[in-house]
Amino acid sequence: MTPAQLSRTVLCAVRRAVDDGELNVTVPERVVVGEPGPGGCGDFATAVALRLAPSAGQPARRVAEVLRARLVGTEGIRDVVVTGPGFLNISLDARVDPVAALVREIREKGARYGHGDALAGQVVTLRVPYEVRAEVVADAVVRLIRAQGGHAVVEHEPAGRQGDDPGTVGHAGSISPLSARSAADHDPLTGPPSHPTPLRPRPAPQDPSPLGRDAARWALLHPAPHDRPRISAEHLVQREGNPLFRVRYAHARVRSLSRNASRLGFAAEPGPLGAEAGAGLLTPLADHPRILAAAATHRAPDRLARHLVTVADAVLPLLPSVLPVGEEKPSAAHRARLALAEAAGQVLAGGLSLLGIDAPEHL
């Protein structure tokens, strides 16, 4: 059972409790599950009961017990324990390996892992000024919307409405292909464009193109829209303090490990990792589909950029344990760790692609 499947299982429990009249709440669109926090237990935990308690008019622990009764005995679930103010801690059947199941899902879906239908059939019209950051953000939003089954149309504001910031820098040139799109560039099968949505992030203080395409796009996309981007050589420095470097370095390291494993005669195979390998990586990988949907829905590629930093920081501690050391022979645990590392690399590559940034094979 993957985290996504468990999320749907918990959601079904909420829906059944509502249908049975035990909870008077609006069924949420999704339920977030993750690794148990301090004081928790089991394989996964969710705070859905705390989220529903105010509208249910019941204590969170009571809501949690209602849901627990509907989860216990479900196929693939061994036990459910309520802890703290109302956290549901879920233990999976011993025959179920949630990490291996998630890794298999990522390997099967490849670059499309996390793509969905949250915006299926929708045509979103984005109205942007002729300004470098706005155009780069709009380009990334177009990619994100497409990944969620929607279509985006880009319009530019009239020249007289470029408005308010004397530091505004002109259009994106070589770092964004947005200038090739227009309001007429849409798929007729999806219907007419929506009412325009203004997309006006805080402008770049100077031309970012001297940084090069990838670093320039990251400098404009990583900060929140209301934050002024910093256009400086810090985005080119190859050290841990540079988030872009960590993301690209993590991907390049994973690709290098795959090549070295091939030379040693073994390949990735999902399975038990052994010891505490991969701790902290399951949650960000499982959360990737939710992050992509939220980034598209809220027109916020910065959410994806920050998520990629989280994934990179979670996978880097795993990498030293992937290959055998000294006289050690490749084992099932090594193959499983390589599979997990490659899954993280796939998420990093797919996320960077949606931001319009290359994922390097070497760095």
N, C-alpha and C positions, 0 to 999 in steps of 0.2 A: 504494500500500500504506500503510495507516494504521498507527500504532504498535500498535494492538490486533491488527491482522492480522499484523504482524511478530512480536509476542509469541507468537501462536498458531503461527507458522511455526517459531520457535525451540523451542517446546514440543514440536512434532511431531518435530524433530530429536533432542531428548532421548529421546523415546519410541522412536524407531527405533533409537537407540544402545543402549537397554536391551533391546529386542526382539532385537537382533543379538548381544547378549552382551558388548558392549564396555564397557558401564557397568553396574555392579551398584548401582543407587540406586533410591529411591522417586521416581517422576516427580512433580514439584511441581505444585500446582494452577495456578499461573500463573508467567510469567516477566516480570520488569520490564525494560523497555527505556527508554533515555533518551538525551539528547544526550551525545556523547563528552566525557570529562573531559580534564584536562591530559595531553598525550602521546598522546591518542587521535586517531582519524581517522574519516572516513566520515560517514554521516548519523545513525547510532544506535550505541549501545554497550550491552552487557549484562554483568553480573558473574555470570551463572548458573553458569559453570564454577567460580568460587571458592566458590559456595554448595554445589555438588555434590561438590567434591573430597574433603572429609573423609569423607563416607559412601562415596564411590567407592574410597577408599584409594589414590588416585593424585594426582600433582601437578596443580595447577589448570591449568597450561599444557597438560599432556597431555589433560586433559578437554576443554579448549578446542579443541585440534586435532581431537579426535574429532568434536566438534560442527561445527567449521568444515568438515570434509569432507562433512558432510551438508547444509550450508547453501549452499555454493558451487554455482552452477548452478540453484538454485531460482528459479522464475519471479519476476521483480521484484527479485532480488538480483544486483548486478554483481560485488561482491567482499566478502571477509571477511578481516580481518587480526587476528591475535592480538597484543596489546601488554601490556606490564607483566607482572604476575604471572599473567595469564590472562584479561584482558578481551577479549571478542569485539567488534570494531568492524566494523559492517556498512554497506556502501555500496549504495544502491539503484540500480536501473537508471536511466539518465539520463532515460528517459521517465516515470519515476515522481516525482511531487512529493508528498512526505509531508505537507507543511504543507497544501497544497490538498486532499489526500484527507481529512485530519483535519477541516478546516474544513467540507468538504461533509458529512461524517458528522454533525458537530454541528448544522449547519443543517437536515439532514434529520430528526434526532431531536428537535430543539428542547429543550423543558423536560425531556424524558425522557432526554437524553443522560446516560449514566452509570448509568441504572437497569438492573437486571439480575435474575437469578434465583438469586443466591447463597443465598437463604433460601426458595426456592420450596417451598410446601406446609407450611412450618413455622408453628406457633403458639407464640409466645413470651410467657410470662407474666412481667410485671414487677411486683414488689412494692415499693411506695414508701411513705415516711412522709407525713403531712400537713405538708409543708414546702415552701416556695416553690421552692427550687432543685431539689429532687427532682422536683417535679411538672413544672417546665419542661423539665428534662432528659428525663424520661420521655415528655413530649409530642413532643420532637424525635426520640427513639429510635423511637417509634411510626411517625413519618413515614419515617424511614430504613429501617426494617424493611419497611414497605409498598413502598418503592421497590425493594427487592430481592426482591419476590415473596412475602414472608411476611406474617404477621398478628400483631399484638401485643394482648395482653389486660393491662389494668392493674388491680392490686389495691392497696388501701391497707392499711397495717399497722394492727393494733388500736390504739386510743387509748392503751393503757397501754405501748406499745412505742415511743413517739416518742423516747425514750431520752436520749441522752447529751450533748447540747450545750445548755447553758443559753441560748445565743444563738440558738437555732432560731427562725425566723420562720414564721408560719402559712402557709396554702395560697396558691396562686398567683393566685386571683381573676381579674382581667381580662387578665393577661398570659399565661395558658394556659387552653385549653379542656378540660383534662384532667379536670376534675371531672365532665364529662358522660359519661365512660367508666366502665365497671365490668367485673368479671370475667365478667359475662354478655354483654358486648358483643363478640361474635366471630362470624365467619362459619362456619356449621355445615358448609360444604363443605370447610373446611380441617382438620376434626377437632378433638379436645379440646385444651385448653390444656396447655402443658408444665408441669413442676414449677416453681414460682415462682423467679425470679431476683431477688435483692435488688438494688435500685438506690438507693444511699445516698451521693450525693456530699456533700462537706463543706458544711454548711448556710450559707446567706447570713447575714451578721452583722446585717443590717437589712433593712427592707422596700425592695425595689427599685422599686416601682411609681411613685414620684415621678419617675423617669427617663423615664417613658413606655414603651409596650409594646416597641418595637424595641430601644432602648438597654438596657432592663431584661433582655430575653431574651439579648442579646449578653453583658451583664455576667455572666450566670449560665452561659452555654454555652461561652464562649471559654476560660476556664481549665480545666485538667485537673481531673478529679473530686476529687483529693486536695488541690487548692489552694483556699484560701479566696477566694471572689470579692470583688472590690473594688467596692463600691456607692458610686460618687461621680460628680460632674458631669464627670469626665474623659471619660466615654463620650459626652458631648454636645458636646464641643469640636470645632470644625471646623478641625482642623489635622493635619499629617502624623503626629504622635505618637499619634493615635487610630486604632487598626486598623479599627474599625467605620466611621469616616469615610472611610478610604482605600478600603474595599470599596465602600461606597455611592457615593462620589465617582467611582470608576472606572466603575461601571455608568452613572451619570448622564452622565458625559462621553461614553461610547460612544453612548448614546441621542441626545445632542446632535449628535455627529458624523454620525449617520445622518440626522437631520433636515436638517442643513446640506448634506450631500451631495445630498440630494433637491432642495434649492433650487438647487444648482449643476448639476443635470441628470444626475447619475450615481448608480449603485447598486453594491452589493457584488457581487463576482464572484471566487470563489477562483482563484488563479493565482500566478505568481512574484511575490515581494514586492519584489525589487530590493535591492541593497546588503545591509546587515546588519539590516534592519528585522525586528522580531519576535524577535530573538535572545533566547533564554531563556524564551519563552512556550510553545513547542511541548511541552516536557516536562510542565509543570503541567496543560496542557489534556489531554494524552494520559493523564495519571495520574489524572484525575478519576474514571473508573469504578472504579479500584482503591481510591481513597480512600473513595468512597461505600460500597463493599462492606465495607471494613474498619471504617468507622464504624458500620455496621449490625451487623456480626458481633460487634464488641467493645462494643457499646452505648456508643459514644464520639462524640457529636456535636462535641466539642471538636476532634477531628481534622478534621472538615469545616470548622469555623470557621477554624482555622489555615491550612488549604489555600486557602480563599477569600482570605485575606490574601496568600498567595504568588501567586495568580493576579492579584490587583489590582496588586501590586508589579511583576509581570512585564509587564502590559499598559500601564501608565501611560507608560513611556518610548516606546512605539510611537505613541501618540495624536497627538503634534505632527506626525508625518509622513503622517497619513492624508489630509488635505485639500490641494489645490493651494495654492501660495503666490504672491501677486502675480499676474503675467500667465501663470503656469503653467497649462496645460490639464490636465484630468483624464486620467490615463493608466491603462493596465492595472495598473500597480503600485499606483496609488491605490485602484483598485477591489479589488485583492487585499488591501491593508492594511485597508481598511474591512471586508472579509469576515472577516479574522482578528480584528479588534477586536470585531465583532459576535458572533463565536463566543465570545470571552472574556466578553463581556457576557451571553451566554446562560448560560454556566457560572455566572457570579456570580449572576444572577437565579434560576436553578434551585437553587443551593446555599442562597441566602438563604431561598427559599421552604421548603425542607426544614427550616430552622431556625425557621420561623415568623416571619421578618422580611421587611418590605417592601423591594423594590428600586425606588428612586425614579427617575422619569423626569427630574426636575429636582432640583437640590440647590444 
